[in-house]
Structure formats: C-alpha cells, structure tokens
Amino acid sequence: MKIKKLAYIVVGCIGLGLGAVGSVVPMLPAFPFLLLAAFCFGKSSERLHTWFVNTKLYKNNLESYVQGKGMTWAAKLRIMGTVTAVMLISFIMMRNVPVGRAVLAGVWVFHIFYFIFVVKTLRVEPAIES
C-alpha cells in the first residue's frame, strides 16, 4: 500500500513540475499536468491535496474547471492550440502509418469538439478602472 501511495506522490510531483513549466513555456500545456497532479495528490495524501488546491498555480489554471464552472476562451484556445501543434507534428511524422494518422485525426476532432461544445465557457468581466 505504501508503494502505491509513493508512486502517486512521485507522479503528482512530476505533473506539478511539468505544469509549472507549462504555465510559463508557451508550447507546453499546464492544464493536463496540473490535473494529473491534483488527481495523484488526492489519491496519495489529504495533506498534499489540500496544499496543492491552495496554490496559485491550481487556482489560476484548474479551480474553475474542477468546480464545474468552465474555462475562459483564452484558456481553451491555449490548450487547443498546443494540442493541435503537438498532434500536427505527430501526424507529419506518421506519413507512412495511415492507421496512426486516422487515430490522431479522430482524437484531434474529439478534442476540439470537447473543448468547444462540452467545456463551459466563462465570461471574463472587464476590469473597472477608478
């Protein structure tokens, strides 16, 4: 049981690290890695999970989605753009594997459909200057 808990902690820390890098580096998405970290920390330790959900990284990238409120268009576009770029590179590299290309195309279409039509879109209120 302790090995399983330790594995969740290690994978959670890797997800947190990649998510932190992804929040700064434009080509690396933060969202999936932070979601992985939240899941792993939730499975491994209540204390780690509580710490993680109170970090600024979690609040800025995941909180509204996890609460079921949705994501802003900017966040959706950032995720869809990154995934599209990565999948395009894979698609090009699979020029001799038509089945692989078909699977990638299907996953890409599902991904775009999911973010546009399933994930709720949050409206960003303009800041009022005083």
Backbone hydrogen bonds, N-H to C=O, Kabsch-Sander energy under -0.5 kcal/mol:
donor,donor_aa,acceptor,acceptor_aa,energy
5,K,1,M,-2.0
6,L,2,K,-2.4
7,A,3,I,-2.4
8,Y,4,K,-2.2
9,I,5,K,-2.0
10,V,6,L,-2.6
11,V,7,A,-2.7
12,G,8,Y,-2.5
13,C,9,I,-2.4
14,I,10,V,-2.2
15,G,11,V,-2.6
16,L,12,G,-2.5
17,G,13,C,-2.5
18,L,14,I,-2.7
19,G,15,G,-2.4
20,A,16,L,-2.4
21,V,17,G,-2.2
22,G,18,L,-2.7
23,S,19,G,-1.3
24,V,21,V,-1.4
25,V,21,V,-3.0
28,L,25,V,-1.2
34,L,30,A,-2.5
35,L,31,F,-2.3
36,L,32,P,-2.1
37,A,33,F,-2.2
38,A,34,L,-2.5
39,F,35,L,-2.2
40,C,36,L,-2.8
41,F,37,A,-2.9
42,G,38,A,-2.0
43,K,39,F,-1.7
44,S,40,C,-1.7
45,S,41,F,-2.3
49,H,41,F,-0.6
49,H,45,S,-2.4
50,T,46,E,-2.5
51,W,47,R,-2.2
52,F,48,L,-2.8
53,V,49,H,-2.5
54,N,50,T,-0.7
54,N,51,W,-0.9
55,T,52,F,-1.7
59,K,55,T,-2.2
60,N,56,K,-2.6
61,N,57,L,-1.5
62,L,58,Y,-2.8
63,E,58,Y,-2.0
66,V,62,L,-2.8
67,Q,63,E,-2.2
68,G,65,Y,-1.4
69,K,64,S,-2.3
70,G,64,S,-1.2
71,M,120,K,-2.7
73,W,122,L,-0.5
76,K,72,T,-2.4
77,L,73,W,-3.1
78,R,74,A,-2.2
79,I,75,A,-2.3
80,M,76,K,-3.0
81,G,77,L,-2.6
82,T,78,R,-2.0
83,V,79,I,-2.6
84,T,80,M,-2.3
85,A,81,G,-2.3
86,V,82,T,-2.4
87,M,83,V,-2.7
88,L,84,T,-2.4
89,I,85,A,-1.9
90,S,86,V,-2.0
91,F,87,M,-2.9
92,I,88,L,-2.5
93,M,89,I,-2.2
94,M,90,S,-1.2
95,R,92,I,-1.0
97,V,94,M,-2.3
101,R,97,V,-2.1
102,A,98,P,-2.2
103,V,99,V,-2.4
104,L,100,G,-2.6
105,A,101,R,-2.6
106,G,102,A,-2.3
107,V,103,V,-2.6
108,W,104,L,-2.6
109,V,105,A,-2.5
110,F,106,G,-2.4
111,H,107,V,-2.6
112,I,108,W,-2.6
113,F,109,V,-2.6
114,Y,110,F,-2.9
115,F,111,H,-2.2
116,I,112,I,-2.1
117,F,113,F,-2.9
118,V,113,F,-0.6
118,V,114,Y,-1.8
119,V,114,Y,-2.1
122,L,71,M,-2.7
122,L,120,K,-0.5
125,E,123,R,-0.6
129,E,127,A,-0.6
